[in-house]
Amino acid sequence: MRIEQRLSSSFKEFAASGKAGGVVLILCTLVSLAVANSPLGPSYLGFWHVNVAGLSVEQWINDALMAVFFLLIGLELERELQNGELSDLRNALLPIVAAAGGIALPALVHFWLNGGTPTQPGMGIPMATDIAFALGVLALLGSRVPASLKIFLTALAVMDDLGAIIVIAVFYTAQLSVIYLAGAAAVFGSLVMMNRRLRVMALWPYLLGGALMWFLMLKSGVHATIAGVLLAFAIPYSSSQDDGASPSHRLEHALHKPVAFLILPVFALANTGIVAASGWAGELLSANSLGIFLGLVAGKPAGIVLFTFAAVRLGLCRLPLDLAWRHVAGAGLLGGIGFTMSIFITNLAFAGQPELINASKMAILLASLAAGVLGFAWLTVKGAPTAIDTDPDSMDFEADPPSVR
């Protein structure tokens, strides 16, 4: 028995923006690195710390603009849960299990090297996968890889980001203000009631409520970007009209390009101004930098492949018909592209420690580059679709793959 799933136009648009957005991110990173290490470096780095309305420019980007990025992640996650790859439990288990392995093993690698030291909080850094870059590499491969690999990697990365969001909320929370947190919860409850009880379909009340929830979350001590995820699940979604006109679909459609071509590039400019000071190469051999590098380049693929293999062998889930283990290994390598989320967590893990942040970001950039090159090279050689994969816009599943019969 086979179940064919068509790729939704939302997914196709997301993949397309991911490819182009990845290119823009690379360019912005190169510009930021070049300027930071030029005579303009001090002025360039100082600009991001200029105070505007109580927050630095960098904080406005990391706390406010990135909340919009997390809103988009939440909308994509909701779509996947409602009528995407994660809507069917058997299909969803594969990327869920893969993401769990891709979160656990990198964190354990870092903890193994840094447990009980001042750099232990960095164990969350190698947990996340950068969707834009990972999909960008797959897009470069085009029809040389199976269509279902793109869906598998996207679902894996979305679940990976959900894990990172939970880690941020639980482990990287500053001093907690119960009053402000209760206020944020009350706003979220009101938005959910507007959706479920009152069936308010206009977007603007939710956006206004989301702005208030963001402010209260900022004051609560829980990172304000979490408000973006909560808002996504409060906005009305219609599972019966994929790519339709529900508020959730409309907002997701509207956010794709601003996030890919404005928010993430600005984030890259503000956060990748890494100064290669004397001794920077030696810093890459520190326990923290090694934990980040090995966590992303080795821990990610090992966790993704081992957890997936165990789940399939135990009969908990199945591989899509056009996927082989060599494709899963390629997805694991690309999962080591941490970049955006890893840099984001670095700023939280080592707040107020600029030298440690700088060294961590250097390790992230090098690890992400290595993972991208290795993943691209592996899939170029080993990623050819199987004979069954004849339609690039569809994917088939076996009810019982040979590995679990």
C-alpha positions in Angstrom: 0.0 0.0 0.0 1.3 3.4 -0.9 0.2 6.8 0.2 1.1 9.7 -2.1 1.4 13.2 -0.8 1.6 16.2 -3.1 3.9 19.0 -2.1 1.8 22.0 -1.1 2.5 25.3 -2.7 3.2 26.7 0.8 6.0 24.2 1.1 7.3 24.9 -2.5 7.4 28.7 -1.7 9.1 28.0 1.6 11.7 25.9 -0.1 12.3 28.5 -2.8 12.7 31.3 -0.3 15.0 29.1 1.7 17.3 28.7 -1.3 17.5 32.4 -2.1 17.5 33.4 1.5 20.5 31.1 2.2 22.4 32.9 -0.5 21.6 36.3 1.0 22.6 35.0 4.4 26.0 33.9 3.1 26.6 37.3 1.5 25.6 39.2 4.6 27.9 37.0 6.8 30.8 37.5 4.4 30.2 41.3 4.4 29.9 41.4 8.2 33.1 39.4 8.7 35.0 41.6 6.2 33.9 44.9 7.7 34.4 43.7 11.3 38.0 42.9 10.5 38.7 46.2 8.5 39.6 49.7 9.8 35.8 50.3 10.0 35.4 47.4 12.4 35.1 49.4 15.7 32.5 51.8 14.3 30.6 48.9 12.7 30.5 46.8 15.9 29.7 49.9 18.0 26.7 50.7 15.9 24.9 47.5 17.0 25.3 48.6 20.6 23.7 52.1 20.2 20.8 52.5 22.6 17.4 53.1 21.0 14.4 53.4 23.3 15.9 51.4 26.1 17.4 48.6 24.0 20.5 48.4 21.9 20.1 48.0 18.1 21.3 44.4 18.5 18.7 43.7 21.2 15.9 45.1 19.0 17.0 42.7 16.3 17.5 39.7 18.5 14.5 40.2 20.7 12.0 41.9 18.4 12.8 41.1 14.8 13.6 37.5 15.6 10.2 37.2 17.3 8.8 37.5 13.8 11.1 34.8 12.6 9.9 32.6 15.5 6.3 33.5 14.5 7.0 32.1 11.0 8.6 29.0 12.5 5.4 28.5 14.6 3.1 29.0 11.6 5.2 26.4 9.6 5.1 24.0 12.5 1.3 24.4 12.8 0.9 23.7 9.1 3.0 20.6 9.4 1.0 19.4 12.4 -2.4 20.1 10.8 -2.0 18.7 7.3 1.7 18.4 6.5 4.4 15.7 7.1 3.7 15.8 10.9 -0.1 15.4 10.6 0.0 11.6 10.3 1.6 9.9 13.3 3.4 7.2 11.3 4.9 9.7 9.0 5.6 12.2 11.8 7.5 9.7 13.9 10.4 9.6 11.5 11.4 13.3 11.6 10.4 13.5 15.3 12.7 10.7 16.2 15.4 12.0 13.9 15.2 15.5 15.4 15.4 14.0 18.9 18.6 12.3 18.0 19.9 15.4 16.4 19.2 17.3 19.6 20.4 14.8 22.2 23.7 13.7 20.8 25.2 17.1 20.0 24.3 18.3 23.4 25.9 15.2 25.0 29.1 15.8 22.9 29.3 19.4 24.2 28.5 18.3 27.8 31.1 15.5 27.6 33.8 18.2 27.0 32.4 21.0 29.1 30.3 19.5 31.9 30.9 21.1 35.2 32.8 24.1 33.7 31.8 27.7 33.1 31.1 26.9 29.4 28.6 24.1 30.2 25.6 26.4 29.3 26.8 26.2 25.7 25.5 22.7 25.4 22.4 24.1 23.7 24.4 25.7 20.9 24.9 22.6 18.6 21.3 21.4 19.0 19.6 23.4 16.2 19.5 23.1 12.4 19.3 26.2 10.2 16.4 25.5 7.8 17.3 28.2 5.3 20.9 27.0 4.8 20.0 23.2 4.8 17.2 23.7 2.3 19.5 25.9 0.3 22.1 23.2 -0.1 19.3 20.7 -1.1 18.0 23.2 -3.6 21.4 23.4 -5.2 21.2 19.6 -5.7 17.8 19.9 -7.4 16.5 16.7 -9.0 19.7 14.8 -8.0 18.0 14.0 -4.6 14.6 12.5 -3.9 11.7 14.9 -3.3 10.9 13.2 0.0 14.3 14.0 1.3 13.4 17.7 1.1 10.2 17.1 3.0 12.0 14.9 5.6 14.8 17.5 6.2 12.2 20.3 6.5 10.1 18.4 9.0 13.2 17.4 10.9 14.5 21.0 11.0 11.1 22.4 12.1 10.9 19.8 15.0 14.6 20.6 15.7 13.7 24.3 16.0 10.8 23.4 18.3 13.2 21.6 20.6 15.5 24.7 20.5 12.6 26.9 21.4 11.8 24.7 24.4 15.4 24.7 25.5 15.4 28.5 25.2 12.3 28.8 27.3 13.4 26.4 30.0 17.1 26.8 30.3 17.9 30.3 29.1 15.4 32.3 31.1 16.7 35.2 33.1 15.1 36.3 36.5 11.5 35.4 36.2 8.7 37.9 36.9 5.6 35.9 37.7 3.3 39.0 37.3 4.5 39.8 33.7 4.5 36.1 32.8 0.9 35.8 34.1 0.0 38.8 32.0 1.5 37.2 28.9 -0.4 34.0 29.6 -3.6 36.0 30.0 -3.1 37.7 26.6 -2.4 34.3 25.0 -5.5 32.8 26.5 -7.6 35.8 25.2 -6.2 35.3 21.7 -7.0 31.6 21.8 -10.5 32.4 22.9 -10.9 35.0 20.1 -10.0 32.1 17.7 -11.8 29.1 19.2 -14.9 30.7 20.8 -15.5 34.0 18.9 -14.1 32.9 15.6 -12.5 36.3 14.9 -10.9 35.9 11.4 -9.3 39.3 11.0 -5.5 39.3 11.5 -5.0 42.7 13.1 -6.5 41.8 16.6 -4.1 38.9 16.8 -1.1 41.0 15.8 -1.9 43.7 18.3 -2.4 41.1 21.0 0.9 39.5 19.9 2.7 42.8 20.3 1.4 43.2 23.8 2.3 39.5 24.6 5.8 40.2 23.3 6.2 43.2 25.7 5.0 41.3 28.7 7.2 38.3 27.8 10.2 40.6 27.5 9.5 42.0 31.0 8.9 38.5 32.4 12.4 37.3 31.9 11.4 34.5 29.5 13.0 35.3 26.1 10.6 37.5 24.2 10.8 35.5 20.9 8.7 32.8 22.6 5.8 35.1 22.1 6.1 34.7 18.3 5.6 30.9 18.6 2.6 31.3 21.0 1.0 33.8 18.7 1.3 31.4 15.7 -0.8 28.8 17.5 -3.4 31.4 18.5 -4.1 32.5 14.9 -7.0 30.7 13.1 -5.9 27.9 10.8 -8.0 25.9 8.4 -6.7 22.4 7.8 -9.3 21.9 5.1 -7.8 24.5 2.8 -4.0 24.0 2.4 -2.5 27.1 0.8 -5.9 28.8 1.3 -7.2 32.0 2.7 -7.2 31.4 6.5 -5.4 34.0 8.6 -2.6 31.6 9.4 -2.0 30.8 5.7 -2.2 34.5 4.7 0.3 35.5 7.4 2.7 32.7 6.6 2.6 33.7 2.9 3.2 37.3 3.8 6.2 36.6 6.1 8.2 34.3 3.9 10.1 37.0 1.9 10.5 39.6 4.7 12.0 36.9 7.0 14.2 35.4 4.3 15.4 38.7 2.8 15.2 41.2 5.6 15.1 39.8 9.1 17.6 36.9 8.8 20.1 39.0 6.8 19.9 41.8 9.4 20.3 39.2 12.1 23.4 37.9 10.3 24.9 41.4 9.9 24.4 42.1 13.6 25.6 38.8 15.0 28.5 37.7 12.7 30.8 40.6 13.2 33.5 38.3 14.5 36.9 39.8 15.0 39.7 37.4 14.2 42.0 38.6 17.0 45.5 37.1 17.6 45.2 33.6 18.9 41.8 33.0 17.4 43.0 29.7 15.9 44.1 28.4 19.2 40.7 29.3 20.7 39.1 26.8 18.3 40.8 24.1 20.3 39.2 25.1 23.5 36.7 22.6 25.1 33.7 24.9 24.2 34.7 25.4 20.6 35.4 21.7 20.1 32.1 20.8 21.7 30.3 23.1 19.3 32.2 21.9 16.2 32.1 18.2 17.0 28.5 18.5 18.2 27.4 19.9 14.9 29.7 18.0 12.4 29.7 14.6 14.2 27.0 14.6 16.8 24.2 15.8 14.5 24.6 13.2 11.8 25.3 10.4 14.3 22.2 11.3 16.4 19.9 11.6 13.4 21.0 8.3 11.7 21.3 6.2 14.9 17.9 7.3 16.3 16.2 6.9 12.9 17.8 3.5 12.4 16.7 2.3 15.8 13.1 3.5 15.3 12.8 1.8 11.9 14.3 -1.5 13.2 11.9 -1.4 16.1 9.0 -0.9 13.7 8.0 2.4 15.2 8.2 4.2 11.9 9.2 3.7 8.2 11.3 5.3 5.6 9.6 6.8 2.5 9.8 4.4 -0.4 12.2 6.6 -2.3 14.6 7.2 0.6 17.6 5.0 1.4 19.9 5.1 4.4 22.4 7.0 2.3 19.9 9.8 2.0 19.3 9.8 5.8 23.0 10.1 6.3 23.1 13.1 3.9 20.2 14.7 5.8 22.2 14.1 9.0 25.2 15.9 7.6 23.1 18.9 6.5 21.5 19.0 9.9 24.9 20.1 11.3 24.4 23.5 9.7 23.5 25.3 12.9 24.1 29.0 12.0 21.0 31.2 12.8 19.6 29.2 15.8 23.1 28.3 17.1 24.2 31.9 17.0 20.9 32.9 18.7 21.5 30.5 21.5 25.1 31.5 21.9 24.0 35.1 22.7 21.7 33.7 25.5 24.2 31.1 26.8 27.1 33.5 27.2 25.4 36.8 27.8 27.9 39.5 28.9 30.9 37.4 27.8 31.9 38.9 24.4 35.1 37.0 24.0 33.4 33.6 24.6 30.5 34.6 22.3 33.1 35.6 19.6 34.9 32.3 19.9 31.6 30.3 19.9 30.4 32.1 16.7 33.7 31.3 15.0 33.2 27.6 15.8 29.6 27.7 14.6 30.6 29.3 11.3 33.3 26.8 10.6 31.2 23.8 11.7 28.2 25.0 9.6 30.6 25.4 6.6 32.0 21.9 7.1 28.6 20.3 7.5 27.3 22.1 4.4 30.3 21.0 2.3 30.2 17.4 3.6 26.5 17.1 3.1 26.6 18.5 -0.4 29.5 16.3 -1.4 27.9 13.2 0.1 24.6 13.7 -1.6 26.2 14.6 -4.9 27.9 11.2 -4.9 25.4 9.1 -3.0 22.1 11.1 -3.2 20.7 9.9 -6.5 16.9 9.1 -6.3 15.9 5.5 -6.3 14.1 4.1 -9.4 10.7 4.6 -7.7 11.2 8.3 -7.4 9.9 9.4 -10.8 7.8 12.4 -9.9 9.6 15.3 -8.2 6.4 16.7 -6.9 5.3 13.6 -5.0 6.5 11.1 -2.5 5.4 7.6 -1.8 5.5 5.6 1.4 5.5 1.8 1.9 3.2 0.6 4.6 5.9 -1.9 5.6 9.4 -1.2 4.3 11.8 -4.2 3.8 13.7 -3.2 6.9 10.8 -3.8 9.3 9.0 -6.8 7.5 
